[in-house]
């Protein structure tokens, strides 16, 4: 054996010590370790904790519902259109002459008041015409006075020679001369009135409170009768044409006979967005137009708004209703009985709603609508009072599947319904 000793401490190295263990002993040690590992693994397997089996609960999906309630309310009808001036005219010249002053027509978009001067035309010729017409009136008056004197003299002369004037001829009594003189005087006065009228037309005044759309002439331009001076419109009243279908006219209680009592019963609210805000105006329905649109079979209801440029003291930021502005309209007509109003979320594909029956199972129900808008549906038939209507989404709904009912708060759209009813009664 090769035993190496460390001279410093006289210890045996590990390699030398391992080589001193007999191979049989080494195999026994390894076998013992393996047997111990197998024994421990067996103990762990035999005495491992058993997993407790829990029963899986098949819980029905949550179904939020509201109660269907009958209410007597008008069905709102929505429409839209562009604001237009009720009175929009083309201002034309009535006399000839050169434009000398533009006044209120100098700017496109300028405002003017009724009676204010818009434009002036050179009136020199027309003033001279008045002077001449006045002279003709004076001459005709003098001629009439002379003929009257001659007629009186003729009547006197006939009496002097013993003749009865009543039996004399009209010519002898100067009656034709007198009639001619009177006619000449009337013609002279008419010429004077025409001359004065022509002079007044050289000053073009505003026929109403309004605004200039576009001027067509300028200072120095020569105009003749019929020359277009400007396009102007009245700011006293604007209107909007609102297309509604025949079904919607029935909902409003608005016939096609244009009966004033039906028209007066309809409330109109206009809404428009400006600078990121929505503003509202109250309008009044004026009339319905006399024919259906051949393209879409709709009738146009015309609403009017007085004083559209008046500043709203309660909301100074509200813009004026300027022609060309796009607005949305809500029309409120006669009330309907036994209407069920639900949130828009209750309406499902195919025109149906989901109900919860007395056994808390889902039932799909077809309905007939009066109308629907962005927030609500107005149901004509298909539901009963106090039906439980589901308003939330349910995955893979099947007719007759069990659900877990939860009543939700339906106050928000009930308040809206009450507001609609209130506005109809005001």
C-alpha positions in Angstrom: 0.0 0.0 0.0 1.1 3.5 -0.9 0.4 5.6 2.2 1.4 9.2 2.0 1.8 11.1 5.2 2.0 14.8 5.6 5.2 15.5 7.4 3.8 18.6 9.0 0.7 17.0 10.8 1.0 13.3 10.0 -2.6 13.1 8.6 -3.9 10.7 5.9 -5.2 12.4 2.7 -8.9 11.8 1.5 -7.9 9.8 -1.6 -5.9 7.5 0.6 -8.7 7.2 3.2 -11.3 6.3 0.6 -9.1 3.7 -0.9 -9.0 2.0 2.5 -12.9 1.2 2.4 -13.5 -2.2 1.0 -15.7 -2.3 -2.2 -18.3 -4.5 -0.6 -18.9 -2.0 2.2 -19.3 0.8 -0.4 -22.0 -1.2 -2.2 -23.8 -1.9 1.0 -23.8 1.8 1.9 -25.2 2.7 -1.5 -27.9 0.0 -1.4 -28.9 1.2 2.1 -29.3 4.7 0.9 -31.5 3.6 -2.0 -33.6 1.4 0.2 -34.1 4.3 2.6 -35.2 6.6 -0.2 -37.7 4.1 -1.5 -39.0 3.6 2.0 -39.5 7.3 2.5 -41.2 7.7 -0.9 -43.5 4.9 -0.1 -44.4 6.5 3.2 -45.2 9.8 1.5 -47.3 8.1 -1.1 -49.3 6.0 1.4 -49.9 8.8 3.9 -50.3 11.7 1.4 -53.3 14.0 2.2 -56.4 13.3 0.2 -57.8 16.2 -1.9 -61.3 17.1 -0.8 -63.8 17.0 -3.7 -66.0 20.1 -3.8 -69.3 20.1 -5.6 -69.4 22.7 -8.5 -72.4 25.0 -8.2 -74.1 25.9 -11.5 -75.2 29.5 -10.6 -77.7 31.1 -13.1 -76.5 34.4 -14.7 -77.4 37.7 -13.1 -80.4 39.4 -14.7 -81.0 43.1 -13.9 -84.6 44.1 -14.5 -87.1 46.9 -14.4 -90.8 46.8 -14.1 -92.9 47.7 -17.1 -95.4 50.4 -16.3 -98.3 51.9 -18.3 -98.1 55.6 -18.7 -100.2 58.2 -20.7 -97.7 60.4 -22.5 -97.0 61.9 -25.9 -94.5 60.1 -28.1 -91.6 62.4 -28.9 -90.7 62.7 -32.6 -87.2 63.7 -33.6 -86.2 65.5 -36.8 -83.6 67.9 -38.1 -83.0 70.6 -40.6 -81.3 73.9 -41.4 -82.4 77.3 -40.1 -83.6 79.6 -42.9 -84.9 83.2 -42.9 -88.7 83.4 -43.2 -88.4 86.5 -45.4 -85.6 86.5 -47.9 -85.7 89.0 -50.8 -83.7 90.3 -53.7 -83.6 94.1 -53.4 -83.9 95.7 -56.9 -83.7 99.3 -58.2 -87.0 100.9 -59.2 -85.5 104.0 -60.9 -82.5 104.8 -63.1 -79.4 106.6 -61.9 -76.0 106.5 -60.5 -75.4 105.1 -56.9 -74.3 107.9 -54.7 -74.3 106.3 -51.3 -74.3 102.7 -50.0 -75.3 103.4 -46.4 -76.2 100.1 -44.7 -75.4 98.0 -47.8 -71.7 98.7 -47.6 -70.9 95.4 -45.9 -71.9 91.9 -46.5 -73.4 90.5 -43.2 -74.3 94.0 -41.9 -77.4 94.5 -39.9 -80.0 97.2 -40.4 -83.3 98.4 -38.9 -86.6 98.9 -40.6 -86.8 102.3 -42.3 -83.0 102.9 -42.3 -81.5 104.0 -45.6 -79.8 101.2 -47.5 -78.7 102.9 -50.7 -79.1 106.3 -52.5 -79.4 107.0 -56.2 -78.7 110.4 -57.8 -82.0 112.3 -57.6 -81.2 115.4 -59.6 -83.3 114.5 -62.6 -86.2 113.6 -60.3 -86.2 116.8 -58.4 -86.3 118.7 -61.7 -89.2 116.5 -62.8 -91.1 117.5 -59.7 -90.5 121.2 -60.4 -91.8 120.8 -63.9 -94.8 118.8 -62.7 -95.7 121.5 -60.2 -95.6 124.1 -63.0 -98.0 122.0 -65.0 -100.4 121.7 -62.1 -100.3 125.5 -61.7 -101.0 126.0 -65.4 -103.9 123.4 -65.3 -105.4 125.2 -62.3 -105.3 128.5 -64.1 -106.8 127.0 -67.2 -109.6 125.5 -65.1 -110.3 128.9 -63.4 -110.5 130.6 -66.8 -112.9 128.0 -68.3 -115.1 128.3 -65.2 -115.3 132.0 -65.7 -116.1 131.6 -69.4 -118.8 129.1 -68.5 -120.4 131.5 -66.0 -120.2 134.3 -68.6 -121.9 132.1 -71.2 -124.7 131.3 -68.8 -125.1 135.1 -68.0 -125.1 136.0 -71.7 -127.9 133.5 -72.4 -130.1 135.0 -69.7 -129.4 138.5 -71.1 -130.9 137.6 -74.5 -133.8 135.9 -72.9 -132.8 132.3 -73.5 -133.2 129.6 -70.8 -129.6 128.2 -70.1 -131.1 124.8 -69.2 -132.4 124.4 -72.7 -129.1 125.5 -74.3 -126.5 123.0 -75.6 -123.6 121.8 -73.5 -121.2 123.5 -75.9 -122.9 126.8 -75.5 -122.6 126.4 -71.7 -118.9 125.5 -72.1 -119.3 122.2 -70.4 -116.9 120.3 -72.7 -114.3 122.9 -72.1 -114.8 122.7 -68.4 -114.5 118.9 -68.4 -111.3 119.2 -70.4 -109.8 121.7 -68.0 -110.6 119.5 -65.0 -109.1 116.4 -66.7 -105.9 118.4 -67.5 -105.7 119.4 -63.9 -106.1 115.8 -62.7 -103.4 114.6 -65.2 -101.0 117.3 -64.0 -101.5 116.3 -60.4 -101.0 112.6 -61.3 -97.7 113.6 -63.1 -96.7 115.4 -59.9 -97.4 112.4 -57.8 -95.4 110.1 -60.1 -92.5 112.5 -60.0 -92.6 112.6 -56.2 -92.9 108.8 -56.1 -89.9 108.5 -58.5 -87.9 110.8 -56.2 -88.7 108.8 -53.1 -87.5 105.7 -54.9 -84.0 107.1 -55.2 -83.7 106.5 -51.5 -83.9 102.8 -50.8 -85.0 102.2 -47.2 -85.0 98.9 -45.3 -88.4 97.2 -45.5 -87.8 95.3 -42.2 -85.2 94.6 -39.5 -82.7 92.5 -41.4 -79.2 91.6 -42.5 -77.3 91.8 -45.8 -76.4 88.5 -47.4 -74.5 90.0 -50.4 -74.4 93.4 -52.0 -74.5 93.4 -55.8 -73.6 97.1 -56.6 -71.3 99.8 -55.3 -70.9 103.6 -55.3 -70.7 105.1 -58.8 -72.4 102.2 -60.6 -75.3 103.1 -62.9 -78.5 101.2 -62.3 -81.8 100.8 -64.1 -85.2 99.6 -63.0 -84.8 95.9 -62.2 -81.1 96.0 -61.4 -80.3 93.7 -58.5 -78.9 95.8 -55.6 -78.5 93.2 -52.8 -79.7 90.0 -51.3 -81.2 90.6 -47.8 -83.2 88.7 -45.2 -85.4 89.6 -42.2 -84.0 88.9 -38.7 -87.5 89.2 -37.2 -88.4 85.5 -37.7 -86.6 82.4 -38.9 -88.0 79.0 -39.8 -87.0 75.4 -40.2 -88.5 72.7 -42.4 -88.7 69.5 -40.4 -89.3 66.3 -42.4 -91.6 63.8 -40.6 -93.0 60.5 -41.9 -96.7 59.8 -42.1 -96.4 57.5 -39.1 -94.8 60.2 -37.1 -97.6 62.7 -38.1 -100.0 60.1 -36.6 -98.0 59.9 -33.4 -98.1 63.7 -33.1 -101.8 63.9 -33.8 -101.1 66.0 -36.8 -103.3 65.5 -39.8 -102.6 66.6 -43.4 -105.4 69.1 -43.4 -103.2 71.8 -41.7 -105.8 72.4 -39.0 -104.7 75.1 -36.7 -105.9 73.5 -33.5 -103.7 70.4 -34.2 -100.7 72.6 -35.1 -101.0 74.7 -31.9 -101.0 71.6 -29.7 -97.5 70.6 -30.8 -94.4 71.7 -28.8 -91.1 72.1 -30.6 -87.7 72.2 -29.0 -84.6 72.9 -31.1 -81.0 71.8 -30.1 -77.7 72.8 -31.7 -74.1 72.4 -30.8 -71.9 75.5 -30.6 -68.3 75.7 -29.2 -68.7 72.3 -27.7 -71.9 73.0 -25.9 -75.6 72.1 -26.6 -78.1 75.0 -26.7 -81.9 74.9 -26.9 -84.6 77.1 -28.3 -88.4 76.9 -28.0 -90.1 77.1 -31.4 -93.7 77.1 -32.5 -95.1 75.0 -35.3 -96.5 77.2 -38.0 -97.9 74.9 -40.6 -97.3 71.8 -42.7 -96.5 72.1 -46.4 -99.1 71.3 -49.0 -97.5 68.2 -50.5 -95.5 65.1 -49.7 -91.9 64.8 -50.9 -92.0 62.4 -53.8 -88.6 61.1 -53.0 -89.1 59.9 -49.4 -92.9 60.2 -48.9 -92.4 62.6 -46.0 -94.3 65.8 -45.2 -92.5 68.9 -44.0 -93.6 70.6 -40.8 -92.5 74.2 -40.6 -91.5 75.7 -37.2 -90.8 79.3 -36.5 -88.7 81.2 -34.0 -89.3 84.9 -33.4 -86.4 87.3 -32.7 -83.7 84.7 -33.3 -80.9 87.3 -32.7 -82.2 88.3 -29.3 -79.6 87.7 -26.5 -80.5 85.3 -23.9 -80.0 87.0 -20.5 -80.1 83.6 -18.7 -77.4 82.2 -21.0 -75.3 84.9 -22.7 -73.2 82.3 -24.5 -76.1 81.0 -26.5 -75.6 81.9 -30.2 -78.2 83.5 -32.5 -80.1 81.2 -34.8 -78.4 82.2 -38.0 -79.7 81.0 -41.3 -77.8 77.9 -42.4 -77.3 76.6 -38.9 -78.0 72.9 -38.5 -80.4 72.0 -35.6 -82.1 68.9 -34.2 -85.7 69.1 -33.2 -88.0 67.3 -30.8 -91.7 67.5 -31.4 -94.2 66.7 -28.6 -97.8 66.0 -29.7 -101.0 64.5 -28.2 -100.7 61.9 -25.4 -101.0 58.2 -26.0 -102.7 55.9 -23.5 -101.0 52.8 -22.0 -97.5 53.4 -23.4 -94.6 51.5 -21.8 -91.4 53.3 -21.8 -88.1 51.5 -21.3 -84.4 52.2 -21.5 -82.9 51.6 -25.0 -80.8 48.8 -23.5 -83.9 46.7 -23.1 -84.4 46.4 -26.8 -82.8 43.2 -28.3 -82.0 42.1 -31.8 -85.1 41.2 -33.8 -87.4 43.7 -32.1 -87.8 41.7 -28.9 -87.2 42.1 -25.1 -86.2 39.5 -22.5 -88.6 38.9 -19.6 -88.3 37.1 -16.3 -91.3 34.8 -15.6 -92.6 33.8 -12.3 -90.2 30.9 -12.2 -87.2 33.2 -12.6 -86.6 31.9 -16.1 -85.8 34.0 -19.2 -88.5 34.4 -21.8 -88.0 36.1 -25.2 -90.9 38.4 -26.1 -91.7 40.1 -29.4 -92.9 43.7 -29.1 -94.4 46.4 -31.3 -92.9 49.9 -31.0 -94.5 53.3 -31.4 -91.0 54.8 -31.7 -87.5 54.8 -30.3 -84.8 57.4 -29.8 -81.3 57.6 -28.4 -82.3 56.7 -24.8 -85.7 55.2 -24.8 -88.1 52.8 -26.5 -91.9 53.5 -26.6 -93.8 50.2 -26.7 -97.2 49.9 -28.2 -98.0 46.3 -27.5 -96.3 43.0 -26.5 -95.9 43.7 -22.7 -98.2 43.9 -19.7 -98.1 46.1 -16.7 -95.5 45.0 -14.1 -93.7 42.6 -16.5 -90.0 42.2 -15.4 -87.8 43.3 -18.3 -84.1 42.5 -18.4 -81.9 45.4 -19.3 -78.4 43.9 -18.9 -76.4 41.7 -21.3 -76.5 37.9 -20.9 -74.2 35.6 -22.7 -75.9 32.9 -24.9 -79.5 33.6 -23.8 -81.8 30.6 -24.3 -85.5 30.7 -23.9 -86.4 29.1 -20.5 -82.9 29.3 -19.0 -82.8 30.1 -15.3 -81.6 33.5 -14.2 -80.9 35.3 -11.0 -83.2 38.4 -10.9 -82.0 41.7 -9.4 -84.2 44.8 -9.5 -82.4 47.8 -10.7 -83.0 51.5 -10.2 -85.1 52.9 -13.1 -85.6 56.3 -11.6 -83.5 58.1 -14.3 -85.7 57.4 -17.3 -88.9 57.7 -15.2 -87.9 61.3 -14.5 -87.4 61.9 -18.2 -90.8 60.4 -19.0 -92.3 62.8 -16.4 -90.5 65.7 -17.9 -92.0 64.9 -21.3 -95.5 64.6 -19.8 -95.0 67.9 -18.0 -93.8 69.8 -21.1 -97.0 68.6 -22.9 -99.2 70.0 -20.3 -97.6 73.4 -20.1 
